[in-house]
Amino acid sequence: MARKCPTLENVNPLLREMQNGEIACISLRAMEIEQELRKGSVKPFSEVIRADVNDNQAMGQKPVTFIRQVMAVCAYPPLLHDDFIPSDVKARANSILDECGGRSAGAYTYSEGIHLIREHIAQYLQRRDGVQASAENVILTAGASEALRSILNVLNSPNDGNRIGVMVPVPRDPSFTSLLNEFGMVEIDYFLEEDQEWSISLNELSSALKAASSYCIPRAILVINPGNPTGSVLNSNTMEEIIQFAVRQKLVLLADESYQFNAFGQGCFFQSFKKTMMLMSEPFSHLELVSIMSGSTGILGECGLRCGCCELMNIREDVISVYKKSICVKMCPSVMGQIALDCMICPPEPHEPSYPSFIQECRDIMQSLYEKATIAINALNEIDGIQCNNYTGSTFVFPKIYIPERAVIEAKTKGQTPDTFYAMQLLEETGICSVPGALYGQIPGTYHLRWASKLNLKIWSRIEIMDDDELQILRAKRLAELQGQRNIGGQGDQAAAEEQKAKEEEFKNQILTQVLSKEARGRLSTISIAKPETGKMLENMVINMARTGRIRSQLDDKEFIHLLEEVNRQVKHNTPTVKFDRRRAALDSDDEF
């Protein structure tokens, strides 16, 4: 066989060393379980809930009509003559097509993006901040991550072997770490204050910078506002402190403001770093600032269109020229993504026909996101061993989880972080796929999970089904107690208890008869005699599956054997595992291992 030229040893080492193992192992196992369910494997759940996925539309969010109509007309101009298309949609599509070569959305645009759309973004920024904005300083990109990648590429200038460092919040989106690794830059972590709603401490910034200055050249500070994955929104006082810090330390401020349209928490509002900076006196009003915005998140949810932009402020003209030169080799961002972003920041006017539906659809999306986030936080905070901060922005919840010491030890023996171990057990027991906090970074000794908040209605509805089952048992027990109280006096009390026990046994047998074939019932009977504990576990599993609608037809002997194998594995291994109270999705204590 001929020798292969690219090998693992000679590929780019910066790319080779990128880490994504924590999420990869969970995601791969989730896909395996989905395959197993499709093949008829019996689990304590009927589907995998991908709470790890941050893709609104994949999870059922409807696209905004106005945006899709403008995109459709631009993609197929004959629709301009269709009476079904609103007049304002036609006007917007016409104006965009006039900017495209050959009036075709398939033609290249300028590397910086369509000039008309850049002007619309500048007008939006001016309305938002009350500060002058220039289209020349607005650059359209293929999503927020591409905007950051281009900026880092410009800032990356190692000197005498000293690498460039960028201050990065912890927790943060792991893609930031990957970008820094890609360019061989140093990640300077500063930890957010979880007990202060994930705020930023000036002391923490100073300590992190001082420690890093001995081994790298700090060049920039990244701030994510609203936070990802924390969902927190910074107040103006904290933002002013960050600006002052950046100016004094001669750092470029990279403000990832992708989730600005999601700042809908109670009493919360978004204020840009640009506005905050311009309200300050010199020299702080002259801070070198790069503000990044995305159309892939929030209301739009157009993740696949890859639409974003950045605004460069107080950056030298010759440096901006270098930046524009660097993006020329990438040609232009997706035209459809540019169009979607244009429709978001320049929506229909009140007098235009698309305005009522646009406003209503956006309100419905925001209300849905807010309600789901509220339900998620309230539900999480009711669970023993889980604590979740209030939600103000972004589309995630990032609760802290308290993991028993024995589970921490067991995780280490498996070569996993404790929250990865927790997430894997959560997946196996409930079918809920989450992202371990280790991937985002966290203070040592603390553990977290990240869930997409928009999915949590589905999660809680599943848990509510479990609630009903357990409530039936509790009601039966309570009924027996009340009957016993009414029949005080020896034989009456005993007779009532025996009657209740007989009813419960009859009810159990009815369920087993309905859902198990004759052969499977015979096997269960034999097991119950030989191994009562195993038989009881099998009975409980089958009854729970039947009550929650996860058995659609009678289980034959072969399917029942699969259940038996699962129970035998649990009994055989008898190792410390994270056990979940499925009603409350909580970890058992150490004493219950």
C-alpha positions, 0 to 999 in steps of 0.5 A: 500500500502506498504511503500516505502523505498527510499523517497524524504526525505531520498535520497541523499540531495546533489543530491536532491538539484541539480538545472536544472530548467531553462533548464528543463522548456524550453526543456519540453515546446519545446517537448510539442510544437513538440507534438502539431505540430505533432497533427496538431496544427497551430503555426507561425512555422512548426518545433521546432529548437533545438538550445539548443542541443549540439550534432553535429551528431544529427544535421546532421554532418557526422561521420569521415569515418576512425574512423567508419571503425576502430570501425566497424572492431574492433566490427566485426573482420571478416571485416579484410578479406574484400577487401573493408576495407583500409589496414591502417584501418585493421592495426589500428584495428589489433593493437588495438585488440591485446591489448584487451582480447581475441582480442575482443572489448567487453572485459574489458580493464585496468581501465586507458584504453588500454595502446597502446592508452595511448601511442598514446595520449602521443605521440600526446601531445609531438608533440603538446607541444614539451614537454616530455609526459608519457603514465603513466600519461595519463588516459582514461575516459568516457568523459571529465566530468567523468575525472573531476568527478574523480579528484574532488573525489580525491581532496575532503577532508573536514577538521574540517567541512570546505568544499573544494572549487573550483574556477569556471569561470562564465559563465560555463557549468552547469555540473560543478556546478552539480559535485561540488554539488554532492561532497558537494564542494563549488563553488567559482565563478569568473566572466569572462570579457565579454567586453574583449572577455571573458578574465580572470582578475587577480584582479577578481581571487584575489577578489573571492578567498579572499571572499571565504577563510573565509567559505571554503578551496580553493583547485583548480581552473578550467579554460575552454579553449576554453571557454564553452559556451563563445567560447573564447580562452585565450592568452598566457599572461593571461595563464601565469598570471593564472599559477602564481596565482595558484602557489602562492595560492597553487591551483591545476589547472584543465584545461578543454581543451575539445574544443582545436580542435575548435580554428579556429577563425581568428588570433586565435590558441590554446596553452595548459596550459602545454606548457605555464607552461613548458616555464616558470621558476621555481616554475611555471613550477612545477605547479600541473596541470590536463589537460582534453581532449575530443573526444566528441566535435569538429571534432569528435562530437561522443557525445554518445561514451563518450570518453575523457582523462586527463593528470596528471602533477607534481602530487605526485606518491602516489596521482596518485596511489589514483586516479587510485585506485578510478577509478578501481571501475568504471572498464573501459571506453567504448572501442569504445570511446577509439578507437574513441579518438585514431583515432582522436589523431593518424590519418592516415599518409600521405602515407596511403590510408585513409589519403586523405579522413580523411583530407578532411572530417575534413577540411569540418567539420571545415569549416562548423563549422566556417562558421556557427559560423560566420553567427551566430555572424554577424546575431546576431550583426545585431539585435537590443538588441543583442550583440555577441562577436567574435567567436574563439573556441567551438561550441556555441555562447553566446550573450548578450540580452537587456531586457526591464524593463517591461519584467524583471518585468513580468518575476519576477511575473512569478517566472522566470529569465528575460532571461528564460522569453525571451527564452520561448517567443522566443520558443513560437513565433519562434520555436527556443529553446535556453538555458537561460544564467542564467543556466551558470551564469552571472554578475547580471543585464546582460542576455544571451542566448546560442545557438549551433552555428552549428544550426544557418544556419537553424535559419537564413534561417527561418528568411530569409523566414520572410524577403521575406514576409516583403520585399514584403509588403515594395515593394508594399508600395514603388511601391505605393509611386512611382506611386503616385509621377508619378501621381502628381496632385490630382485625378491621385494620388488618383486613383493610390492609390485606384488601388494599394489598390484594387490589395492588397485586391484582392491578399489577398482574393485570398490567403484566398480563396486558404487556407481556406475552405468555412466554415472557410472563412464564420467564418472569415467574421463574425468575421471581422464584429463583431471584426475587430481587431481580424479579421485582426489578423487572416487574417495576421496570415493565410497569413503569414503562407501561404506565408512561406509554413506552410499551406500544404492544406486547413484549415477546420473550426475546424483548423481555430477555433484553430487559433481563440483560439490562437488569443483570448488568446493573446487578452484576456490576454493582459499582457506584453509579449516579442514581436519579430520582426520575421524578426530581432528576436528582442525584441520590446522596452518598449514603444511597450508593 
